[in-house]
């Protein structure tokens, strides 16, 4: 069995950037359950932050990020990200990313919520698409091997050190051990624990679950961002760039209701503030069929077609509304996981040989609430950093034969799955899980709702273990892949609920009417969830505060 110098699980922006950061002489490979350009990074719309403006600075970006995250973000990581952002954006430009331009020919920047300056660099409303395809070109130029449409089921751990992964070949069938001197997890988020989400169906928390099962702690999992503007029923994202270009939020009375909640920032308040405001308007009867309206009409046809063409297309095709002529019905939807695999600012986890970057990781730049435009930036800055550090580590490791125990263990697990005689299919349990999470762990969370959710999730874990596979074959068995994904979802959901139930305060995306105030005295700390036989064991860690004391 070949042993790679560096193996990256996930081929979105964080994974590709990690691969490109490694020295060219290294043997670098990526494992992805979809074709790399089908990674969820392609769906990012509005922009990527960097302090490029004449009056802007990385310090101002860092302050906005710390403040927007309600001071739960680690400020050493925030400073590294904001300081390195301009150089990374210019590097993307040199790679060939076609950013939109201003009248002077410079990279155009638009305002986003919680930002003191317009610092979101964008490519119309398809920013992720533009960056991902350019990155893939560089990946092909580099000649990296891609295990395309392979699903990683477990990490290979020997003497407490990560030695590679066990993966299922989706196209041809069969479990395989893939060795590596260093492994980087870059598998994205876990938004599909909720019934309605902006996330692709592939975002099932795979990397988080892999690390969690191997004994690596997950950090701040209770903080799940609800994006203020998603299309009703489908949860399709309507970019914050729409509000950055000047769109209004209206209630059933035709009021721009944000003046009551954030009179200075209005529609460009932080996402948690805007989502809570929309939820409150709907709760108090000023919604419209469970929604509010996003009004772009005053922007004019030309501006909408030039800067928000995809938003118009999505609205027409999935909501039957042309935003040039009518407001778009929107409501908050599950969008982003602020928590993830706990890492240092170099992507290192608590396990030697294992690194993580992007949304599956928690280097903790977002704290309790992510600012728009910082997620793409995180993938680039910390994907690069994790790739560099993992490459350095791999140079210290001698290749050695992989142990047989990990592969045999997964083969036994696979046979048990195939032989299940349960009455339910994986999609049925997954649908039930999504309903439980959306009903009980949405914008508003109470002790009772979360207690109910925890009880139901633990029942769903037993049901997930017994799901019946209708397809018993090996070739492109999506039934089997769904069962693998379901086992990740139910574990990740439990860590979210356990952390949220324990945190008796409101902070950012975590809002509890029974504990409505932020409590820095008791809760200015990170939640760490470690897997045990009885579920997640919670411990706490201090927040790194450098130059911005909480206020």
LUMVEX-479598 format. One record per residue: x, y, z of N, C-alpha, C in turn; residue in three letters. Coordinates in steps of 0.2 Angstrom, whole numbers, plus 2048, in hexadecimal, padded with zeros to 3 digits. Layout:
LUMVEX-479598
XYZXYZXYZAla ...
//
This chain:
LUMVEX-479598
8047FA800800800800804806800Unk 80380B7FB8078117FB805815801Unk 80A81980380981D80980B824807Unk 80682980780783080480B83480AUnk 80E83980881183E80C80C842810Unk 80784480C80184880F7FB84680BUnk 7F68448107EF84280D7EA847810Unk 7E684980B7E184E80D7DA84C80CUnk 7D684C8117CF8498117CB84F80FUnk 7C884F8097C48558077C8859802Unk 7C485B7FD7C785E7F77C48657F6Unk 7C18687FB7BF86F7FA7C48747FAUnk 7C387A7FC7C887F7FC7CD87E801Unk 7CB87C8077D087B80D7D587580BUnk 7D28708087D686A8067DB86B800Unk 7D886F7FB7DC8707F57E28757F7Unk 7E087A7FC7E587F7FE7EB87C802Unk 7E98778067EE87380A7F286F805Unk 7EF86C8007F38687FB7F886D7F8Unk 7F68737F67FB8777F280087A7F6Unk 7FF87A7FD80487D80180A878803Unk 80987280180E86D80281486E7FDUnk 81A86D7FF81F86D7FA81E8687F4Unk 82086A7EE81E8667E882185F7E8Unk 82785F7EB82A8587EB8268537EFUnk 8228557F481E8507F881984D7F4Unk 8178467F68128427F380B8447F7Unk 8078497F480184B7F77FB8487F3Unk 7F68467F77F08437F47EA8457F8Unk 7E48467F47DE8487F77D98427F7Unk 7D58427FC7CF83D7FC7C98417FCUnk 7C48407F77BE8447F77B883F7F5Unk 7B28407F97AD83C7F77A983E7F1Unk 7AB8447EF7A88477E87AE84A7E4Unk 7AC84B7DE7B184E7DA7B38557DDUnk 7B98577DD7BC85D7E17B88637DFUnk 7B68647D97B286A7D87AB86A7D9Unk 7A98647DC7A28647DF7A28657E7Unk 7A88667E97A88687F07A486E7F2Unk 7A286E7F879D8737FA7A087A7FAUnk 7A787B7FA7AA8827F97A78857F3Unk 7A58817EE7A38847E879C8887E9Unk 7998877EE79288B7EF7938917F3Unk 7998937F579A8997F879989F7F3Unk 7958A47F67938A97F17968B07F2Unk 7958B37F87968BA7F879D8BD7F8Unk 7A28BA7FB7A98BD7FB7AE8BA800Unk 7B48BC8007B98BA8047BD8C0807Unk 7BD8C080E7C08C78117C78C7810Unk 7C98CE8107D08D08107D18D7811Unk 7D58DA8157D58E18167DA8E4810Unk 7D78E580B7DB8E88057DA8EF804Unk 7D48F28077D38F98067D88FE809Unk 7D89048067DD9098087DC90A810Unk 7D690B8127D590D8197D390781DUnk 7D490181B7D38FB81F7D98F8821Unk 7D98F48267DF8F18297DD8EA82BUnk 7E38E682C7E28DF82F7DF8DF836Unk 7E28E583A7DF8E58417D88E7841Unk 7D58EB83C7CE8EC83C7CA8E683BUnk 7CD8E28367CA8DC8347CA8D783AUnk 7CF8D783E7D08D28447CB8D5849Unk 7CA8DB84A7C58DE84F7BE8DC84DUnk 7BC8DD8477B68DB8457B48D4846Unk 7B98CF8447B98C88457B88C684CUnk 7BC8C98517BB8C78587B58CA85BUnk 7B38D08597AD8D385B7A78CF859Unk 7A78CD8527A18CA84F7A08C3852Unk 7A68C08547A58B98577A48B985FUnk 7A28BF8617A08C08687A68BE86DUnk 7AC8BF86A7B28BE86E7B48B7870Unk 7B18B286D7B28AB86E7B88A9869Unk 7B98AD8647BF8AB8607C58AB863Unk 7CA8A78617D18A88647D58AD860Unk 7D78B28637D98B88607E08B785CUnk 7E48B285F7EA8B185B7E98AE854Unk 7E48AA8547E28A784D7DE8AC849Unk 7DA8B184C7D78B68487DC8BB845Unk 7E18BC8497E78C18477EB8BE841Unk 7EC8B78427F08B483C7EC8B4836Unk 7E58B38367E18B38307E08B982DUnk 7DF8BF8317DE8C582E7E58C882CUnk 7EA8C782F7F18CA82D7F38C6826Unk 7F18C08257F48BD81F7EF8BD81AUnk 7E98BF81B7E38C08167E58C380FUnk 7E88C98107E98CD80A7EE8C9805Unk 7F48C68087F88C38047F58BC801Unk 7F18B98047ED8B38027E98B57FCUnk 7E58BB7FD7E18BD7F77E58BE7F1Unk 7EA8C27F27EE8C37EC7F18BD7E9Unk 7F38B87ED7F58B27EA7F08AE7E6Unk 7E98AE7E97E48AC7E57E38AF7DEUnk 7E48B67DE7E48BA7D87E98B77D3Unk 7EF8B67D67F58B47D17F38AD7CFUnk 7F08A97D37EE8A27D07E98A37CAUnk 7E58A87CA7E08A97C47D98AA7C6Unk 7D88AB7CD7D18AC7CF7CF8B37CCUnk 7C98B37C97C68B97C57C28BC7CAUnk 7C58C17CE7C18C57D27BD8CA7CEUnk 7B78CC7D17B48D27CE7B98D87D0Unk 7B88DE7CB7BC8E37CC7B88EA7CDUnk 7BC8EF7D07B98F57D17BB8FA7CBUnk 7B99007CC7BA9057C67C19067C5Unk 7C59057CA7CD9067C97D08FF7C7Unk 7CC8FA7C67CF8F47C47D28EF7C9Unk 7D18F27D07D38EE7D57CE8E97D7Unk 7D08E47DB7CB8DF7DE7C58E27E1Unk 7BF8E17DF7B98E47E27B88E17E9Unk 7B58E67ED7B48E37F47AD8E67F6Unk 7A98E27F97A28E47FB7A18E4803Unk 79D8E880679C8E780D7988E180FUnk 79A8DE8157978D88187958DA81FUnk 7908D682278E8D78287938D782EUnk 7938DC8327988DC83879F8DE836Unk 7A08E18307A68E382D7A68EB82DUnk 7AC8EE8307AC8F58307AE8F8829Unk 7B18F48247B38F681E7B08F1819Unk 7AF8F38127AE8EE80D7B48EA80CUnk 7B48E480E7BA8E080D7B98D980AUnk 7B38D88087B28D28057B38D27FDUnk 7B98CF7FB7BB8CE7F47B68C97F1Unk 7B48CA7EB7AF8C67E87AF8C57E1Unk 7AC8BF7DE7AC8BE7D77A48BE7D6Unk 7A18C37D579A8C47D47978C17DAUnk 7928BC7DA7908B87DF7918B17DFUnk 7978AF7DC79A8A87DB7A18A87DDUnk 7A28AB7E37A98AB7E57AC8A57E6Unk 7A98A07EA7AC89A7EB7AD8967E5Unk 7A88967E07A98937D97AF8957D6Unk 7B189C7D67B789E7D27BD89C7D6Unk 7BD89C7DC7C389A7E07C48927DFUnk 7BF88F7E07C08877E07C28857D9Unk 7C08877D47C28857CD7C98877CCUnk 7CB88D7CE7D288F7CD7D688B7D1Unk 7D48897D77D98857DC7D987E7D9Unk 7D487B7D57D48757D27D98747CDUnk 7D987A7C97DE87A7C37E587A7C6Unk 7E687D7CC7ED87D7CF7EE8767D1Unk 7E98727D47EA86C7D67EC8677D1Unk 7E98687CB7EA8637C57F18657C3Unk 7F386B7C37FA86D7C17FF86A7C5Unk 7FE86A7CC8028677D080385F7D0Unk 7FD85C7CD7FE8557CC7FC8517D2Unk 7F88547D67F68507DD7F284A7DBUnk 7F38457DE7EE83F7DD7E78417E1Unk 7E283F7DE7DB8407E17D883A7E1Unk 7D68377E77D28317E87CB8347E7Unk 7C88347E17C28387E07BC8337E1Unk 7B78357E57B18317E77B482B7EBUnk 7B782C7F07B98287F67B682B7FCUnk 7B48268007B18298077B582680DUnk 7B882A8117BC8288167B882681CUnk 7B982081E7B581E8247B881E82BUnk 7BF81E82B7C281F8317C9821830Unk 7CC8238367D38258367D781F838Unk 7DD81E8357E28198387E681C83DUnk 7E58198437E981C8497ED81684CUnk 7F481784D7F88138507FD816855Unk 7FC81485B8008178617FE81E861Unk 7F88208607F68278617F882B85CUnk 7FA8298567FD82D8507F882B84AUnk 7F68308467F282F8407F782D83BUnk 7F58278387FA8248337F682382CUnk 7F082682B7ED8258257E5825826Unk 7E28228217DA8218217D881B81EUnk 7D28198207CF81381D7C9816819Unk 7C98158127C481880E7C0813809Unk 7BA8148087B68108037B68137FCUnk 7B880F7F87B88117F17B18117EEUnk 7AE8177ED7A78177EC7A58157E5Unk 7AA8167E07A98147D97AA80D7D8Unk 7AF80A7DA7B08037D97AF7FE7DFUnk 7AE8017E57AC7FD7EB7B37FB7EEUnk 7B27F97F47B87F77F87BB7FB7FDUnk 7BD7F98037C07FD8087C87FC807Unk 7CB8028087D28028077D680680CUnk 7DC80480E7E08088137E480D80FUnk 7E48138107E981880D7ED81B812Unk 7F481A8117F881C8167FB823815Unk 7FD82681A7FF82D81980482F81FUnk 80983381E80D83582480983B828Unk 80583E8248018438277FA844824Unk 7F58458287EE8458257EB84C827Unk 7E884F8227E48568237DD854822Unk 7D98568277D18568267CF85C823Unk 7CB85C81E7C986281B7C2861817Unk 7BD85E81B7B785B8197B1860819Unk 7B286681B7AD86B81C7A886A822Unk 7A286D82179E86D827799867828Unk 79486882C78F86382E78886682EUnk 78786A82978086E82977A869828Unk 77C86382677685E82477485B82AUnk 77685D83077285A83676C85E837Unk 76B86383376486783376086582DUnk 75A86682E755864828756869822Unk 75686F82475787481F75E878820Unk 76287781B76987A81B76B87D815Unk 76F88281577288480F77887F80CUnk 77987B81077F87680F77D871809Unk 78286F80678186980177F863805Unk 77C85E80177B858805781854807Unk 78785680478D85280679085580DUnk 78D85A81079085D81678D85A81CUnk 79085481E78E85082379384F829Unk 79785382979C85382F7A084D82FUnk 7A284B82A7A78458297AD84682DUnk 7B184B82B7B784C82E7B784D836Unk 7B28518387B185283F7B084B843Unk 7AC8478407AA8408437B083C843Unk 7B483C83D7BA83883D7BF83A843Unk 7C08408447C58428497C2841850Unk 7BB8428517B88418577B883A859Unk 7B78358557B782E8567BE82C858Unk 7C382F8567CA82E8577CD83185DUnk 7C88348617CA8378677CD83E867Unk 7CC8428617CE8498617C884D863Unk 7C98528677C38568697C085A864Unk 7B985B8647B68608607B5867864Unk 7B686C8617B58738657AF877863Unk 7AC87A8687A687E8677A187C862Unk 79F87686279A87385D79387685EUnk 79287986478B87C86578A882860Unk 78F88585E78E88B85A78D88A852Unk 78788A85078588984978288F847Unk 78489184178289883F77C89683AUnk 77689A83B77189B8377718A1832Unk 7728A082C7728A582776C8A9827Unk 76C8AF8277658B38277618B2821Unk 7648B181B7608B18157618AB811Unk 75C8A681275C8A080E7558A080BUnk 75489D80574E89C802749897806Unk 74389980773E89580B73E88E807Unk 73D88980C73C88280A74387E808Unk 74788280374D87E800753880805Unk 75388680875988780C75F88A807Unk 75D88B80176388D7FD7658947FFUnk 76C8957FF76F89B80176D8A17FDUnk 76C8A780076B8AD7FC7718B1800Unk 7768B37FC77C8B57FF77B8BC803Unk 7808BD8087808C380B7828C9807Unk 7858C78017878CC7FC7818D07FAUnk 77B8CD7FA7758D07F87748D67FDUnk 7748D58037748DB80877A8DF808Unk 7808DC8067868E18057858E57FFUnk 7818E37FA77F8E87F477A8ED7F6Unk 7768EC7FC7718F17FE76A8EE7FEUnk 7698E77FE7628E57FF75F8E6806Unk 7598E78067558E880C7528E280FUnk 7518E181574D8DC8187468DF81AUnk 7418DC81873A8DF81A7368DA81DUnk 7318DD82272C8D88257268D9821Unk 7208D682471A8D68217178DD821Unk 7198E28257178E982571B8ED820Unk 7208EA81D7248EE8187298F281BUnk 72B8F08227308F48267378F1825Unk 73C8F58257438F38257448F282DUnk 7428EC82F7428EA8367498EA83AUnk 74E8EA8367558EA8397568F083DUnk 7538F583B7548FC83F7528FB847Unk 74E8F684874C8F584F7528F1853Unk 7558ED84F75A8E88527618EA851Unk 7638EE84C76A8F084B7698F7847Unk 7678FC84A76690284676C905842Unk 77290484477890784177A90283BUnk 77A8FC83C77C8F78377768F5832Unk 7708F583576A8F383176B8EC82EUnk 76B8EB82876B8E48257728E1825Unk 7778E582777E8E38277808E282EUnk 77C8E183377E8DE8397818D7838Unk 7838D483E7868CE83D7818C983CUnk 7838C383A77E8BE8387798BB83DUnk 77C8BB8437788B88497738BE84BUnk 7758C484A7708C984C76A8C9847Unk 76C8C98407678C983B7628C383CUnk 7658BD83D7618B783D75C8B8843Unk 75F8BA84975A8BA84F7558C084DUnk 7568C584A7518CA84874C8C7844Unk 74E8C483F7498C083A7458BB83EUnk 7488B78427448B284673F8B684BUnk 7418BB84E73D8BF8527378C284EUnk 7388C58487338C884472E8C2842Unk 7308BD84072C8B783F7288B5845Unk 72B8B484A7288B28517238B6853Unk 7248BD85271F8C28547198C384FUnk 7198BF84A7148C08457158C583FUnk 71B8C783F71C8CC8397208C9833Unk 71F8C38337228BF82D71D8BE828Unk 71F8BB82271B8BA81D71B8B281BUnk 7168AF81D7178A781C71D8A481FUnk 71F8A68257258A382872C8A6825Unk 72B8AC8227318AF81F7318B7820Unk 7368BA81E7368C181D7388C2816Unk 7398C881373A8CA80C7418CD80CUnk 7458CB80774B8CE80574A8D27FEUnk 74A8D97FF7498DD7F974F8E07F5Unk 7508DE7EF7558E07EB7538E57E6Unk 74C8E67E574A8EA7DF74D8F17DEUnk 74E8F47E47518FB7E37588FB7E0Unk 75C8F57E07628F57DE7638F67D6Unk 75D8F47D375D8F57CC75F8EF7C8Unk 75C8EE7C275D8E87BE7658E77BDUnk 7688EC7BA76F8EB7B87748E97BEUnk 7738EC7C47778EA7CA7768E37CCUnk 76F8E17CC76E8DA7CE7718D57C9Unk 7708D67C27738D27BD77B8D27BDUnk 77E8D77BF7858D87BF7888D57C5Unk 7858D67CB7888D47D17858CE7D5Unk 77F8CD7D377B8C77D77778C37D2Unk 77B8C17CC7778BD7C77758B67CAUnk 7798B37CE7778AC7D07718AD7D5Unk 7718B27D976B8B37DE7658B47DAUnk 7658B77D575F8B87D075D8B17CEUnk 7628AE7CB7608A77C875D8A27CDUnk 7608A27D375E89E7D97578A07DBUnk 7558A67DB74F8A97DD7498A77D8Unk 74B8A87D27468A67CD74589F7CCUnk 74A89B7CD7498937CC7468907D2Unk 7488927D874688E7DE7418927E2Unk 7408987E173A89C7E573589F7E0Unk 73689E7D97318A17D57318A97D5Unk 7368AC7D77368B37D873C8B67D5Unk 73B8BC7D17408BF7CE7428C57D2Unk 7488C67D57498CB7DA7498D27D6Unk 74A8D27D074A8D97CC7438DC7CDUnk 73E8D77CE7378DA7CE7338D97D5Unk 7368D47D97328D27DF7378D07E5Unk 7358D27EB73A8D07F173A8C87F1Unk 73F8C57F47418BE7F573E8BC7FCUnk 73A8B77FC7398B480373E8B0806Unk 7418B380C7478AF80F7458AE816Unk 7498AA81974A8A98207508A5822Unk 7528A68297598A382B75989B829Unk 75F899828760892827767890829Unk 76788982C76E88782E773888829Unk 77988A82A77E88C82578588A827Unk 78788B82D78F88A82E790888835Unk 79588383679788183C79D88483FUnk 79C8898447A288C8467A788784AUnk 7A488284D7A887D8507AB87884CUnk 7AF87484E7B286E84A7B886B84EUnk 7BC86884A7C286484D7C786A850Unk 7C88698567CD86E85A7D486E857Unk 7D68748557DD8748527E187A854Unk 7E787A8537EB8808557EB88584EUnk 7EE88A84F7EE88F8497F288C843Unk 7F58868447F888383E7F587C83CUnk 7EF87C83E7EB87683C7EC86F840Unk 7F08708457F286A8497ED86884EUnk 7EB86184E7E685F8537EA85C859Unk 7E785985D7EA8568637ED84F861Unk 7EC84D85B7EF8468597F4848854Unk 7FB8458568008468517FE84384AUnk 8008478457FF84483E7F884683CUnk 7F48498407ED84B83E7EC85383EUnk 7EA8558387E985D8387E285E835Unk 7DF8648367D98668337D886D831Unk 7D486E82C7D387582A7CD876827Unk 7CA87D8277C487E8247BE87D828Unk 7B887C8267B287C82A7B287682FUnk 7B687182D7B686B8317BA86C838Unk 7BE8718377C387383D7C0878841Unk 7C38798477C287F84B7C888284EUnk 7CB8868497D188A84C7CF890850Unk 7C88918507C48968547C689D852Unk 7C589E84B7C58A58497BE8A8849Unk 7B98A48497B28A68487AE8A784FUnk 7B18A48547AE8A585B7A78A285BUnk 7A28A785D79B8A585E7978A7857Unk 79A8AA8537968AC84D79B8AE847Unk 79B8AB84279F8AD83C79D8B3838Unk 7A28B78367A18BD8327A18BA82BUnk 79C8BD82779C8BB8207A28BD81CUnk 7A58B88187AB8BA8157B18B7818Unk 7B08B581E7B68B28227B78AA821Unk 7B18A781F7B28A081E7B789E818Unk 7B68A18127BA8A080D7C18A180FUnk 7C28A78127C98A98157CC8A4819Unk 7C88A181E7CA89C8227CD89681EUnk 7C98948197CC88E8157D288F812Unk 7D38958107DA89780C7DF898811Unk 7DF89C8167E489D81B7E689781FUnk 7E18948227E388E8267E3887822Unk 7E188781C7E28818177EA882816Unk 7EC8888147F38888127F7887818Unk 7F688981E7FA8888247FA881826Unk 7F487D8267F48768287F8872823Unk 7F887481C7FC870817803871818Unk 80587781A80C87981C80E875822Unk 80B87582780D87282D80D86A82CUnk 80786782980786082880D85E824Unk 80F86281F81486081A81B86081FUnk 81C86582382286582782285F82CUnk 81C85D82E81C85783381D85182FUnk 81B85082981C84A825823849824Unk 82784E82382E84D82283284A828Unk 82F84A82E83284683482F83F835Unk 82B83D83082883683182B83182CUnk 82D82B82F82F82682A829822828Unk 82982082282381C820823815823Unk 81E81282581E80C828817808826Unk 8178028268127FE82480C7FF828Unk 8067FF8258008018297FD7FB82DUnk 7FA7FC8337F87F68367F17F4833Unk 7F07ED8347EA7EA8307E47EB834Unk 7E57EC83B7DF7EC83F7DA7F183DUnk 7DC7F783B7D77FD8397D37FA833Unk 7D67F882E7D27F58287CD7F082AUnk 7D07EB82E7CB7E58307C57E8834Unk 7C77EC8387C17EF83C7BC7F2838Unk 7BE7F68337B97F982F7B57F482AUnk 7B97EF8287B67EA8247B07E6828Unk 7B17E582F7AC7E28337A67E7834Unk 7A87ED8357A27F283579E7F282FUnk 7A27F282979E7F28237997EC822Unk 79C7E68247987E08237927E1828Unk 7927E482E78D7E48327887E982FUnk 78A7EF82C7857F38297817F0823Unk 7857EC81F7827E981977D7E381CUnk 77E7E08227797DB8247747DE828Unk 7737E482976E7E782E7677E582BUnk 7637E382F75C7E282E7577E7830Unk 7597ED8327547F283474F7F382FUnk 74A7F78327447F982D74580082AUnk 74A80382D74B80A82A75180B825Unk 75081082175581281C75981881FUnk 75F81981D76381E82076082581FUnk 75D82681975A82C81875482E81CUnk 75182981F74B82A82374E82C82AUnk 75382982D75682B833759832832Unk 75C83482D76083A82B75A84082BUnk 75583E82874F84382874C84482FUnk 74C83F83374984083A74E84483EUnk 75584383D75A84784075984E83FUnk 75985083875885783675285A839Unk 74D85783974785A83C74885B844Unk 74B85684774C85884F75185E850Unk 75685E84C75B86484C75886A84AUnk 75486B84575187184374C873847Unk 74886E84A74387084F745873856Unk 74B87085874D87185F753875860Unk 75787585A75E87985B75E87E855Unk 75988285475988784F75C88D852Unk 75989385075B89985375A89A85AUnk 75489885C753898863753891867Unk 75789186C75888B87075688B877Unk 753886879751886881753880884Unk 75388088A75587A88E75187488CUnk 74A87588B74686F88A74786D883Unk 74787287E74886F87774F86B876Unk 75486E87975A86A87875A86387CUnk 75786388275785D886753858881Unk 74D85A87E74985687A74E853874Unk 75185887175685686B75B85186DUnk 75E85287376384D875760846876Unk 75B84687975783F87A75683C873Unk 75384086E75183D86875783B864Unk 75D83F86476383E860766837863Unk 76683686976982F86C764829869Unk 75E82A86975A82586675B82485EUnk 75D82A85B75E82A854765826853Unk 76A82785777082385776F81C856Unk 76B81985A76981285A766810854Unk 76181485175E81384B763813845Unk 76881884676D819840771812840Unk 77280F845776809845773803842Unk 76C8048417687FE83F7657FF838Unk 76780483576480682E765800829Unk 7607FF8257617FA8207637FC819Unk 7687F981676B7FB8107677F780BUnk 7647FA8067607F78017657F47FBUnk 76A7F87FA76F7F77F57757F37F9Unk 7767ED7F777B7E87FA7817E87F6Unk 7817EC7F07877EB7EC78D7F07EEUnk 7927EF7EA7987F37EB7997F97E7Unk 7967F97E17977FE7DC7928047DDUnk 79580A7DE7928107DF78C80F7E4Unk 78D80C7EA78880B7EF7868117F3Unk 7828167F078081C7F477C81A7FAUnk 7798157FB77681380177B812806Unk 78080F80578580E80A78981480CUnk 78A81980778D81F80978882380DUnk 78282380C77D82681077D824818Unk 77E81D81877F81A81F78581D822Unk 78A81D81F79182082278F827824Unk 78C82B82078B832821787833827Unk 78182F82877D82F82D78082E834Unk 78582983478882883A78C82E83DUnk 78F83283879283883A78D83D83CUnk 78883E83978384383A780842841Unk 77E83C84377B83B84A78183D84FUnk 78783B84E78C83D85378D844854Unk 78E84784E78F84F84E789852851Unk 78385085077D85385377D85385AUnk 77F84D85D78084C864785851867Unk 78A85386478F85786778C85E867Unk 789860862786867861781868867Unk 77C86386877786486D77A864874Unk 77F85F87578285F87C78586587EUnk 78986887978C86F87A78887487BUnk 78287487777D87A87877987987EUnk 77887388177487388777887588DUnk 77E87388C78387589278487D892Unk 78488088D78688788D78088C88EUnk 78088E89577A89189777B899897Unk 77B89B89077C8A288F7798A3888Unk 7798A98857788AA87E77E8AE87BUnk 7818AC8767878AF8737878AD86BUnk 7868B28677878B18607818AD85EUnk 7838A885A77E8A385777A89F85CUnk 77D89F86277A89B86877589F86CUnk 76F89F86A76A8A386E76589F872Unk 7658A187976089D87D75C8A2881Unk 7558A287F7518A78837518A688AUnk 7538A088D75389E89475A8A1897Unk 75F8A28937658A68957678AB890Unk 7638B18907638B588A76A8BA88AUnk 76E8BA88F7738BE88F77A8BA88EUnk 77F8BE88B7868BB88B7898BC892Unk 78C8B689378F8B689A7978B489AUnk 79B8BA8997A28B98987A58B689FUnk 7A28B78A47A58B58AB7A58AD8ABUnk 7A08AA8A879F8A38A97A189F8A2Unk 79F8A389C79F89F8967A48A2891Unk 7A98A68937AE8A888E7B38A388DUnk 7B189D88B7B589788A7B3892885Unk 7B788E8827B688A87D7B3883880Unk 7AE88087C7AC87A87E7B087487AUnk 7B286F87E7B586A87A7B186387BUnk 7B08608767AC85A8767B0854874Unk 7B184F8797B58498787B1843878Unk 7B283E8737AD8398737AF834878Unk 7A983187C7A982C8807A482787FUnk 7A482188279F81C88179881F883Unk 79882488779182788A78F82D886Unk 79382F88079283587D79783A87EUnk 79684087C79C84587C79D847883Unk 7A38478857A584A88C7A885188BUnk 7A585688E7A685D88D7AB85F892Unk 7B08638907B58668947B686D891Unk 7BA8728947BA8798917C187B891Unk 7C288088D7C988388C7C888A88BUnk 7CE88E88D7CD89588D7CE898886Unk 7CB89E8857CB8A187E7D28A687EUnk 7D58A68797DC8A98787DA8B1876Unk 7DB8B587B7D98BC87A7E08C087AUnk 7E18C48757E88C78747E78CF874Unk 7E48D286F7E38D986F7DC8DC870Unk 7D78D88707D08DA8707CC8D7876Unk 7CD8DB87B7C98D88817C18D8880Unk 7BE8D38827B78D38817B38D9884Unk 7AE8DC8807AA8E18827A38E0880Unk 
//
